[in-house]
Amino acid sequence: MAKNTESENGNRRLLRALVVDDSEDDVLLIMRTLRKGGYKIQFERVETAQTMKKALREKQWDIILCDYKMPDFSAPSAISLLKKEAKINIPIIIISGAIGEETAIDCMRMGAHDYIMKTNLSRLCPAIARELEEVKIREQQKQSEEKLQQSEEQYRNILANIEEGYFEVDLAGNFTFLNDTVCQVMGYSRKELLGMNNRQYTDEKDLKEIFKVYNKIYTTGQPVKELCWQLINKDGAKRYIAGSISLKKDAEGKPIGFRGIARDTTERKQMEEKIREEEQRFRALTEQSSDIILLVNRQGTIIYENKAVDEILGYKQEERIGASSFDNIHPDDLTANVNEFKKLFKDVKAPVLRTEVRLQHKDGSWRTFEEMASGLSRDNRVESVIINLRDITERKKAEGALKDSEAKYRNIFENAMEGIYQATNEGRFITVNNAFARMAGYDSPEELIELINDIEKQLYVNPEDRKRFLEIRKAKGFVDNFEVEFYRKDGSTFWVVINARAVKDETGKILYTEGLIEDITLRKSTEEKLQQSLERLKKAVNTTIQVLVSALEVRDPYTAGHQSRSANLACAIAGEMGLVEEKMEGIRMAGIIHDIGKLSIPVEILSKPTKLTDLEFSLIKEHSRSGFEMLKNVDSPWPLSEIVYQHHERVNGTGYPRNLKGDEILVEARILAVADVVEAMASHRPYRASLGIEAALEEIEKNKGILYDETVANACLRLFHGKGYIL
């Protein structure tokens, strides 16, 4: 084996050549030819498989020049070794003194790039130049292919992992491509969806709107970025979808279909409905509160305030709505209060604001309030702040009177509202303040720390709450507004709200927990009393309604008990359908007053023993509207007036008084409609005898899905036929 490096001055191109040859003279002749061809040569001569393998592994080569036959090696063996060992793009040229054309061709088939006769080395330099250029081309092609493959892989990964659905349809609306998210939302497999037309998963109403949008995109070429529609998934459920659609064109710019990005917004829609319901409950509760409760938007404007503001500050609710929440704050408290509220609006994780503030009464006097405020956020943005103001004016007066004589106890008094603590992960207290010790009934913080060595068992009434607390802390790093019941030293219990955070070292390991504890036992008691008041109010409403029902039945003895029997049957149907207790209560309430509008109809018409004239029947039909007018201003957690208004509507639109159809009719009204028909047909009337329960059920069976909601009708029939229900 021989090694050599040639270095000459001038603009020579470096060529690293591995020469497989057993003749040093032939190699020198080859090197001379290369040098004359303008190459600066670094070469190594090898003549066995072992030395060639070693050279390939240890160095980089631009070209391999190989003699065809040597005592211990050959060109075919060298080609095989190169394929096996190098696995790189090195061209190999056969240089031989005596090689036949067929042998040379065999070498080319095996992988040699060219063959040169030693007697005619004039072709060597051009052949090398050509092969080196082809190496460059192959490397460029390889890089381009790798980039293309990476780009395609990235595109596939994006489509596979994005939460949004991506789809493509042809001009007829048939799916031609879609990602996994579309399959998940629609409940079909990719195989089922490909080729499926939008008519197969869209109702007629939405289909017309979608067609208009697609037509507009096709005509104008402009995408639609905000489009909302509904689709029907495989199990028949409707899903709300929002997204964007654009035109898809071929390479020549000709429209060939549409592509779109879609998001499933069903949960958001359901959440919006839930929020509306929660708002109704919120208003019902806050109106009963003895504290001032208000909502303030990002501009500081009051958008809601309960009626307690009248009694406490002398303002009517309508005077405050739209006013600035800062108008009545004492000048000395204004800056600090504004700054605190800016923090609440700036950070969705901001802790609950607890402070004191002085507000001016309408008569000009100043009142001191305990203020508690927290942000209400949506989509990671605080949209409003809810504020609770508790009048502590009298307490502040007492504080002022004691200020001079009890100055050294001021901090203890001011801190008595909240406990402060630090606790280990294992459940022992590190530090606690006097306020916490007093809440828990201990004589001092030191006594509490000494006696409580297992927080979960000794302090928590329900040990599972401690586990839940630690899980939240681990997941979020903090715990806010965590309400829990604690034991006092004497075994009695009290309620607290905890706001705490995990203290971590630089590696993220939790060292201990520190937090604030507020005694909310009184608030819990107040909430329980409010609930009791609500129950008493509901009983009072029930009594009032029964009086109205009794008044109606006195005027119309033939329908005595009709309303209560209809209400009972309606509740039974609702239970059979699996409706929640709250809806069933609304159905019961509406059922026992659904004919309240008959108070406006002359008695002689109600008790007429013969068939009614058209005019008389038209008066009877007005009782639904009259009932609505009587009830529309009644404050109720249920849509009583609408249920009464709709109980004579029919699902095919032939009912009265508004000819509502299908889902336009409240489910409560659809239930009451079936119960009303069954009870009426099975009972005596002034103008006819009872038709009997079988006739009534036959009417329901015959017209279910036509006049009566099919689900409601089936539930009713099951009650009588399968469960022995009796009117």
C-alpha positions in Angstrom: 0.0 0.0 0.0 1.3 3.4 -0.9 0.2 6.9 0.3 1.1 10.1 -1.5 -0.1 13.7 -1.6 0.7 16.1 -4.4 0.6 19.8 -3.7 1.4 22.2 -6.5 0.8 26.0 -6.8 -1.8 27.3 -9.1 -5.5 27.1 -9.5 -5.7 23.3 -9.5 -8.8 21.5 -8.4 -8.3 19.1 -5.4 -9.0 15.5 -6.2 -9.0 12.8 -3.5 -8.5 9.5 -5.3 -8.4 6.0 -3.9 -6.4 3.9 -6.3 -6.9 0.1 -6.2 -3.9 -1.2 -8.2 -0.9 -3.5 -7.5 1.4 -1.6 -9.9 3.1 1.5 -8.5 4.3 2.3 -12.0 0.8 2.3 -13.4 -0.3 4.5 -10.5 2.4 7.0 -11.2 1.4 7.1 -14.9 -2.3 7.7 -13.8 -1.2 10.5 -11.4 0.8 12.2 -14.1 -2.2 12.1 -16.4 -4.4 13.6 -13.7 -1.9 16.3 -12.9 -1.7 17.2 -16.5 -5.5 17.4 -16.6 -5.3 20.2 -13.9 -6.0 18.3 -10.7 -4.2 18.7 -7.4 -4.1 15.1 -6.2 -4.4 13.5 -2.8 -4.3 9.7 -3.3 -3.8 6.4 -1.6 -2.9 3.1 -3.3 -4.4 -0.1 -2.0 -4.4 -3.6 -3.5 -6.4 -5.8 -1.0 -9.9 -5.9 0.3 -8.7 -5.2 3.8 -6.7 -2.1 2.9 -9.5 -0.8 0.7 -12.1 -1.3 3.5 -9.8 0.6 6.0 -9.3 3.5 3.6 -13.1 3.8 2.9 -13.8 4.0 6.6 -11.1 6.4 7.6 -11.1 9.0 4.8 -13.3 10.7 2.3 -12.8 10.1 -1.4 -14.0 11.9 -4.6 -13.2 9.0 -7.0 -12.1 5.4 -6.9 -9.8 4.2 -9.8 -9.6 0.4 -9.9 -7.5 -2.0 -11.9 -9.6 -4.9 -13.1 -7.5 -7.8 -11.9 -4.8 -8.0 -9.1 -3.2 -11.0 -7.5 -5.4 -10.8 -4.3 -8.2 -8.6 -5.5 -10.4 -7.6 -8.4 -12.7 -4.9 -9.7 -15.9 -6.9 -9.2 -14.8 -7.5 -5.6 -14.0 -3.8 -5.1 -17.4 -2.8 -6.5 -19.2 -5.2 -4.1 -17.1 -4.0 -1.1 -17.9 -0.4 -2.0 -21.6 -1.1 -2.1 -21.4 -3.0 1.2 -19.0 -0.9 3.2 -19.2 2.7 2.0 -22.9 3.2 1.3 -21.9 6.6 -0.1 -22.0 8.3 -3.5 -18.4 7.6 -4.7 -18.0 6.9 -8.5 -15.7 4.0 -9.4 -13.9 3.9 -12.7 -12.2 0.7 -14.0 -8.7 1.3 -15.4 -7.2 -1.8 -17.0 -4.5 -2.8 -19.4 -6.4 -5.7 -20.9 -10.2 -5.9 -20.4 -12.7 -7.1 -23.0 -15.8 -5.1 -23.9 -18.1 -7.7 -22.4 -16.2 -7.7 -19.1 -16.3 -3.9 -19.0 -20.0 -4.0 -19.6 -20.5 -6.5 -16.7 -18.6 -4.2 -14.4 -20.8 -1.3 -15.5 -23.9 -3.4 -14.7 -22.4 -4.1 -11.3 -22.0 -0.5 -10.5 -18.9 0.8 -12.2 -19.4 4.3 -13.7 -16.9 4.0 -16.6 -13.9 2.0 -17.8 -10.6 3.3 -19.2 -7.8 1.5 -21.0 -4.4 2.1 -19.5 -3.1 2.4 -23.1 -5.5 5.3 -23.7 -5.6 7.5 -20.5 -6.6 10.6 -22.5 -10.3 9.8 -21.6 -9.5 9.7 -17.8 -9.7 13.4 -16.9 -12.9 14.0 -18.9 -14.5 10.9 -17.4 -13.6 12.0 -13.9 -14.9 15.5 -14.5 -18.2 14.1 -15.8 -18.6 11.7 -12.8 -17.8 14.4 -10.3 -20.4 16.6 -11.9 -23.0 13.8 -11.8 -22.2 13.3 -8.1 -23.1 16.9 -7.5 -26.3 16.5 -9.5 -27.2 13.3 -7.6 -26.5 15.0 -4.3 -28.7 18.0 -5.3 -31.5 15.7 -6.4 -31.2 13.8 -3.1 -31.4 17.0 -1.1 -34.4 18.1 -3.1 -36.1 14.8 -2.6 -35.4 14.9 1.1 -36.7 18.5 1.4 -39.8 17.5 -0.6 -40.3 14.5 1.6 -39.8 16.6 4.8 -42.3 19.2 3.5 -44.9 16.5 2.7 -44.3 14.8 6.0 -44.7 18.2 7.8 -47.9 18.9 5.9 -49.3 15.4 6.8 -48.3 15.9 10.5 -50.0 19.3 10.6 -53.2 17.9 9.1 -53.1 14.9 11.4 -52.5 16.9 14.6 -54.4 20.1 14.2 -57.6 20.3 16.3 -59.4 21.8 13.4 -60.9 19.7 10.7 -59.5 20.1 7.1 -61.5 18.9 4.1 -61.7 19.2 0.3 -64.8 18.7 -1.8 -65.3 18.7 -5.5 -67.7 21.2 -7.3 -70.6 18.9 -6.6 -70.0 18.9 -2.8 -68.5 15.4 -2.6 -65.6 14.8 -0.1 -62.3 14.2 -1.9 -59.9 14.6 1.1 -60.2 15.1 4.8 -58.2 14.7 8.0 -58.8 12.6 11.1 -60.5 15.5 12.9 -63.4 15.6 10.4 -63.9 11.8 10.8 -64.0 12.2 14.6 -66.5 15.0 14.5 -68.8 13.3 12.0 -68.5 9.8 13.5 -67.7 8.2 10.1 -64.6 6.4 8.9 -62.5 8.0 6.2 -63.6 5.3 3.8 -67.3 6.1 4.5 -66.8 9.9 4.1 -64.8 9.9 0.9 -67.3 10.5 -1.9 -70.1 11.4 0.5 -72.1 14.4 -0.6 -73.0 17.3 1.7 -76.7 16.5 1.2 -76.2 13.4 3.2 -75.2 15.1 6.4 -76.9 18.5 6.2 -80.5 19.4 6.7 -82.4 21.3 4.0 -82.3 24.7 5.6 -78.5 24.7 6.2 -78.0 23.1 2.8 -79.5 26.1 1.0 -77.3 28.5 3.0 -74.2 26.5 2.3 -75.0 26.4 -1.4 -75.3 30.2 -1.5 -71.9 30.5 0.1 -70.2 28.0 -2.2 -71.8 29.7 -5.2 -70.5 33.1 -4.0 -67.0 31.7 -3.6 -67.1 30.1 -7.0 -68.4 33.3 -8.6 -66.1 35.8 -6.9 -63.1 33.6 -6.2 -62.9 35.2 -2.7 -62.9 33.0 0.4 -65.4 33.2 3.2 -63.6 33.4 6.5 -66.5 33.2 9.0 -69.2 30.6 8.2 -71.4 28.8 10.8 -73.5 25.8 9.9 -74.8 22.5 11.4 -74.1 19.0 10.3 -75.7 15.7 11.3 -73.2 13.1 12.4 -73.5 9.4 12.0 -75.5 8.8 15.1 -78.0 11.5 14.1 -76.8 14.2 16.5 -76.4 17.8 15.3 -73.1 19.5 15.7 -72.4 23.2 15.4 -69.5 24.0 13.0 -67.7 27.2 12.3 -64.9 27.8 9.8 -63.7 29.1 6.5 -64.1 28.0 2.9 -62.0 28.9 -0.2 -61.8 27.9 -3.8 -59.6 25.1 -5.0 -58.0 25.4 -8.4 -55.9 23.2 -10.6 -52.4 24.0 -12.1 -54.1 26.0 -14.9 -56.2 28.1 -12.5 -59.4 26.3 -13.3 -61.8 25.8 -10.3 -62.0 22.1 -9.4 -63.6 22.3 -5.9 -63.4 23.8 -2.5 -61.3 23.4 0.6 -62.2 24.4 4.2 -61.0 24.6 7.8 -63.8 23.7 10.3 -64.1 23.8 14.1 -66.6 21.9 16.2 -68.3 24.7 18.3 -71.0 22.5 19.8 -69.6 22.6 23.3 -69.2 26.4 23.1 -72.9 26.7 22.0 -74.0 24.5 24.9 -71.8 26.5 27.3 -73.4 29.7 26.1 -76.8 28.3 26.9 -75.6 27.1 30.3 -74.2 30.6 30.9 -77.6 32.1 30.2 -79.2 29.7 32.6 -76.6 30.4 35.2 -77.2 34.1 34.8 -80.8 33.7 35.6 -80.0 31.8 38.7 -77.4 34.4 39.6 -79.9 37.2 39.3 -82.4 35.2 41.4 -79.9 34.8 44.2 -78.3 38.2 44.1 -81.6 40.0 44.3 -82.2 38.2 47.7 -78.8 39.2 49.1 -78.4 41.8 51.8 -75.0 42.8 50.4 -74.6 45.1 47.4 -73.6 42.9 44.4 -72.6 44.4 41.1 -70.9 43.6 37.8 -68.5 46.0 36.2 -67.2 45.8 32.6 -63.6 46.6 31.4 -64.4 50.3 31.1 -65.4 50.4 34.8 -69.1 50.8 33.9 -71.8 49.2 36.1 -73.7 46.7 34.0 -75.7 45.1 36.9 -76.4 45.9 40.5 -78.9 44.3 42.8 -81.7 46.1 44.7 -79.7 46.2 48.0 -78.1 49.3 46.7 -81.4 51.2 47.3 -81.5 50.2 51.0 -77.8 50.6 51.7 -76.8 53.6 49.5 -80.2 55.2 48.7 -79.9 54.7 44.9 -82.4 53.0 42.6 -81.0 50.2 40.5 -81.8 52.2 37.3 -79.8 55.1 38.5 -76.6 53.0 38.8 -76.8 50.9 35.6 -74.5 52.6 33.1 -72.7 54.8 35.7 -69.0 54.5 36.6 -68.3 52.2 39.4 -65.7 54.7 40.7 -68.1 57.7 41.0 -69.0 57.2 44.6 -65.5 56.1 45.9 -63.8 58.3 48.5 -61.0 60.4 46.9 -58.5 58.9 49.4 -59.4 55.3 48.3 -59.9 56.0 44.6 -56.3 55.5 43.3 -55.7 52.3 45.2 -59.0 50.8 44.2 -58.5 51.7 40.5 -55.0 50.0 40.6 -56.4 46.9 42.2 -59.1 46.6 39.6 -56.6 47.0 36.8 -54.8 44.0 38.2 -58.0 41.9 38.1 -58.6 42.8 34.4 -55.0 42.2 33.5 -54.5 38.7 34.8 -57.1 35.9 34.7 -55.3 34.2 37.5 -55.3 37.3 39.8 -56.3 36.4 43.3 -59.6 37.5 44.8 -59.5 41.2 45.8 -60.3 41.7 49.4 -60.1 45.2 50.7 -62.1 48.1 52.3 -63.5 51.0 50.5 -65.5 54.1 51.5 -68.6 54.9 49.3 -70.8 58.0 49.4 -74.5 57.6 50.3 -77.0 59.5 48.2 -77.5 61.8 51.2 -73.8 62.7 51.1 -72.6 60.6 54.1 -69.7 58.1 53.8 -70.1 54.4 54.4 -67.3 51.9 54.8 -67.6 48.5 53.0 -65.8 45.3 53.1 -65.1 44.7 49.4 -64.5 41.3 47.7 -64.0 41.2 43.9 -62.9 38.6 41.4 -62.6 38.5 37.6 -65.1 36.7 35.3 -63.1 35.4 32.3 -63.9 33.9 28.9 -61.3 32.7 26.4 -58.5 33.5 28.7 -59.6 37.2 29.0 -61.2 38.9 32.0 -64.4 40.4 30.6 -66.0 41.7 33.8 -65.6 41.8 37.6 -68.1 40.8 40.2 -68.0 42.8 43.4 -69.6 42.1 46.8 -69.9 45.0 49.1 -70.7 44.4 52.8 -71.5 47.5 54.9 -69.1 47.6 57.8 -69.7 51.2 58.6 -70.7 50.6 62.2 -67.7 48.3 62.8 -65.3 51.0 61.4 -66.8 53.5 63.8 -66.1 51.2 66.7 -62.5 50.7 65.4 -62.1 54.5 65.3 -63.3 54.8 68.9 -60.8 52.2 70.0 -57.9 53.4 67.9 -56.0 55.4 70.5 -56.4 53.0 73.4 -55.9 49.8 71.5 -53.3 50.9 68.8 -51.0 48.0 69.7 -53.7 45.5 68.8 -54.6 47.1 65.4 -52.6 44.6 63.3 -54.1 41.6 65.1 -57.6 43.0 64.6 -57.1 43.8 60.9 -55.5 40.4 60.2 -58.2 38.5 62.1 -60.3 38.2 58.9 -57.9 35.8 57.3 -55.6 33.1 58.5 -52.1 32.7 57.0 -50.2 29.5 57.0 -47.3 27.4 55.6 -47.5 23.6 55.5 -45.2 20.8 54.4 -46.2 18.3 51.7 -46.5 15.6 54.4 -49.2 17.5 56.2 -47.6 19.5 59.1 -47.8 23.2 59.7 -44.6 25.2 59.5 -46.1 28.6 60.5 -49.6 29.8 61.2 -50.8 33.3 62.4 -53.1 34.2 65.3 -56.1 34.5 63.1 -55.9 30.9 61.9 -55.3 29.7 65.4 -58.4 31.5 66.6 -60.5 30.2 63.8 -59.6 26.7 64.7 -60.1 27.2 68.4 -56.5 27.0 69.5 -55.0 29.2 72.2 -52.0 30.1 70.1 -50.3 29.4 66.8 -47.7 27.4 68.7 -50.4 25.1 70.2 -51.9 24.5 66.8 -48.6 23.6 65.2 -47.7 21.3 68.0 -51.0 19.4 68.2 -51.8 19.0 64.5 -49.3 16.7 63.0 -51.6 15.2 60.3 -53.6 18.0 58.5 -55.6 15.5 56.4 -56.9 13.5 59.4 -57.0 16.1 62.2 -58.2 19.2 60.3 -60.2 18.1 57.3 -63.7 16.9 58.1 -63.6 15.0 54.8 -60.0 13.7 54.2 -60.8 13.3 50.5 -61.0 17.1 50.3 -57.3 17.2 51.3 -56.4 14.8 48.5 -58.4 16.9 46.0 -56.6 20.0 47.3 -53.2 18.5 46.7 -54.2 17.2 43.2 -55.2 20.7 42.2 -52.1 22.3 43.6 -49.9 19.8 41.8 -51.7 20.3 38.5 -52.0 24.1 38.6 -49.3 25.2 41.1 -52.0 27.1 43.0 -55.5 26.6 44.5 -58.0 29.4 44.6 -61.5 29.7 46.2 -61.3 26.1 47.7 -64.2 25.8 50.1 -63.8 23.1 52.7 -65.1 22.2 56.2 -62.5 22.0 59.1 -62.5 20.7 62.6 -62.0 23.1 65.5 -60.0 21.9 68.5 -63.2 21.2 70.4 -64.5 18.9 67.6 -67.0 21.5 66.2 -66.7 22.4 62.5 -66.4 25.6 60.5 -66.3 26.4 56.8 -63.3 28.2 55.2 -62.2 29.2 51.7 -58.5 28.6 50.9 -56.3 30.5 48.4 -52.9 28.9 48.3 -49.9 28.3 46.1 -47.0 25.9 45.9 -43.6 27.2 46.8 -41.0 25.6 44.6 -37.2 25.5 44.4 -35.2 26.3 41.3 -35.7 22.8 39.9 -39.5 23.0 40.2 -39.8 20.7 43.2 -42.6 21.7 45.6 -41.0 22.7 49.0 -44.2 23.6 50.9 -47.6 25.3 50.5 -48.5 28.8 51.7 -51.9 30.3 51.7 -54.7 32.4 53.1 -57.8 31.0 54.9 -61.0 32.9 55.4 -63.8 31.8 57.7 -67.0 31.6 55.6 -69.2 29.8 58.1 -71.6 32.8 58.3 -71.8 33.0 54.6 -72.6 29.3 54.3 -75.3 29.8 56.9 -76.7 32.7 55.0 -76.7 30.7 51.8 -78.7 28.0 53.5 -81.2 30.5 54.9 -81.5 32.0 51.4 -82.3 28.5 50.0 -84.9 28.0 52.7 -86.4 31.4 51.8 -86.5 30.4 48.2 -88.3 27.2 49.1 -90.9 29.2 51.2 -91.3 31.5 48.2 -92.0 28.5 45.9 -94.6 27.2 48.4 -96.3 30.7 48.5 -96.4 30.7 44.7 -97.9 27.3 44.7 -100.5 28.4 47.1 -101.4 31.4 44.9 -101.6 29.3 41.9 -103.9 26.8 43.6 -106.2 29.7 44.6 -106.3 30.7 40.9 -107.1 27.1 39.9 -109.8 26.9 42.5 -111.3 30.2 41.1 -111.3 28.7 37.6 -112.9 25.4 38.7 -115.7 27.3 40.5 -116.6 29.0 37.2 -116.2 25.7 35.2 -117.2 22.7 37.4 -117.1 20.3 34.4 -113.3 20.7 34.1 -112.8 20.3 37.9 -109.6 18.5 38.4 -108.7 18.6 34.7 -105.7 20.8 35.2 -104.2 18.8 38.1 -104.8 15.5 36.4 -103.2 16.8 33.2 -100.3 18.2 35.3 -99.8 14.8 37.0 -99.9 12.9 33.7 -97.5 15.5 32.1 -95.0 15.0 35.0 -95.2 11.2 34.6 -94.5 11.5 30.8 -91.6 13.8 31.5 -90.2 11.3 34.1 -90.6 8.5 31.5 -88.6 10.6 29.0 -85.8 11.1 31.6 -86.2 14.9 32.0 -84.4 16.5 34.9 -86.2 17.3 38.1 -86.1 21.0 37.5 -87.9 20.7 34.1 -90.5 18.4 35.6 -91.2 21.0 38.3 -91.8 23.6 35.6 -94.1 21.2 33.8 -96.1 20.5 36.9 -96.4 24.2 37.7 -97.5 25.1 34.1 -99.8 22.1 34.0 -101.9 23.0 37.0 -102.5 26.5 35.5 -102.5 25.8 31.8 -106.2 26.7 31.4 -106.0 29.8 33.6 -106.9 31.9 30.6 -110.5 30.5 30.8 -111.1 33.0 33.5 -111.6 35.5 30.7 -114.3 33.4 29.0 -118.0 33.7 29.9 -119.3 31.0 32.1 -122.2 30.2 29.8 -119.8 29.3 27.1 -117.6 27.1 29.3 -120.7 25.1 30.6 -122.7 25.1 27.4 -124.2 21.5 27.1 -124.4 21.7 23.3 -121.9 22.0 20.5 -120.2 25.4 20.4 -120.7 27.8 17.5 -117.6 28.9 15.5 -117.7 32.2 17.3 -117.9 30.6 20.7 -115.1 28.2 19.8 -112.9 31.0 18.7 -113.4 32.6 22.1 -112.5 29.4 23.8 -109.3 29.2 21.7 -108.3 32.6 23.1 -107.7 31.1 26.5 -104.1 30.2 25.6 -103.3 33.8 24.7 -105.2 35.1 27.7 -103.2 32.8 30.0 -100.0 34.0 28.5 -101.0 37.7 29.1 -101.8 36.8 32.7 -98.5 35.1 33.4 -95.9 36.9 31.1 -94.8 39.3 33.9 -94.5 36.6 36.6 -90.9 36.2 37.7 -90.2 32.5 37.5 -87.3 30.1 36.8 -89.5 28.3 34.3 -91.1 29.6 31.1 -94.6 29.2 32.5 -96.3 31.8 30.3 -94.8 30.3 27.1 -95.8 26.7 28.1 -99.4 27.9 28.7 -99.3 29.9 25.4 -98.1 26.8 23.4 -100.0 23.9 24.9 -102.5 23.8 22.0 -99.8 24.0 19.3 -99.3 20.9 17.1 -96.0 19.6 15.7 -97.3 19.9 12.1 -98.2 23.5 12.5 -102.0 23.0 12.7 -102.4 24.1 16.3 -103.2 27.5 17.7 -102.8 30.3 18.4 -99.5 30.8 16.5 -99.3 27.7 14.3 -95.8 26.7 15.7 -94.1 23.6 14.4 -91.7 20.9 15.7 -88.9 22.3 17.8 -90.4 25.7 17.7 -92.7 24.4 20.4 -91.1 24.0 23.9 -90.7 20.4 24.9 -92.7 21.2 28.1 -95.6 22.4 25.9 -95.4 19.3 23.7 -95.6 17.1 26.8 -98.5 19.1 28.2 -100.3 19.0 24.9 -100.4 15.2 24.9 -101.5 15.0 28.6 -104.2 17.6 28.0 -105.7 15.7 25.1 -105.6 12.3 26.9 -107.3 13.7 30.0 -109.9 15.8 28.1 -111.0 12.8 26.0 -111.1 10.5 28.9 -113.3 12.9 31.0 -116.9 14.1 30.8 -117.7 17.5 29.1 -120.9 19.5 29.1 -121.6 18.7 25.5 -120.6 15.0 25.6 -119.9 12.0 27.8 -116.4 10.7 28.4 -114.9 9.0 25.3 -112.8 6.7 27.4 -109.1 6.2 27.9 -108.8 3.7 25.1 -110.2 6.3 22.6 -107.8 8.9 24.0 -104.8 6.6 23.6 -105.9 5.6 20.1 -105.9 9.3 19.2 -102.3 9.6 20.5 -101.2 6.5 18.6 -102.8 7.5 15.4 -101.4 11.1 15.3 -98.0 10.7 16.9 -95.4 12.3 14.7 -98.2 14.3 13.0 -100.0 16.3 15.7 -98.1 15.1 18.7 -94.3 14.8 19.3 -93.5 11.2 18.7 -91.1 10.8 21.6 -93.7 12.3 24.0 -96.5 10.2 22.5 -94.5 7.0 22.9 -93.6 7.8 26.5 -97.3 8.4 27.2 -98.4 5.1 25.6 -95.7 3.2 27.6 -97.1 4.6 30.8 -100.6 3.3 30.2 -99.9 0.1 28.2 -96.7 -1.1 30.0 -96.7 0.5 33.4 -100.4 0.6 34.3 -100.8 4.3 34.7 -104.3 5.4 35.8 -105.7 8.9 35.5 
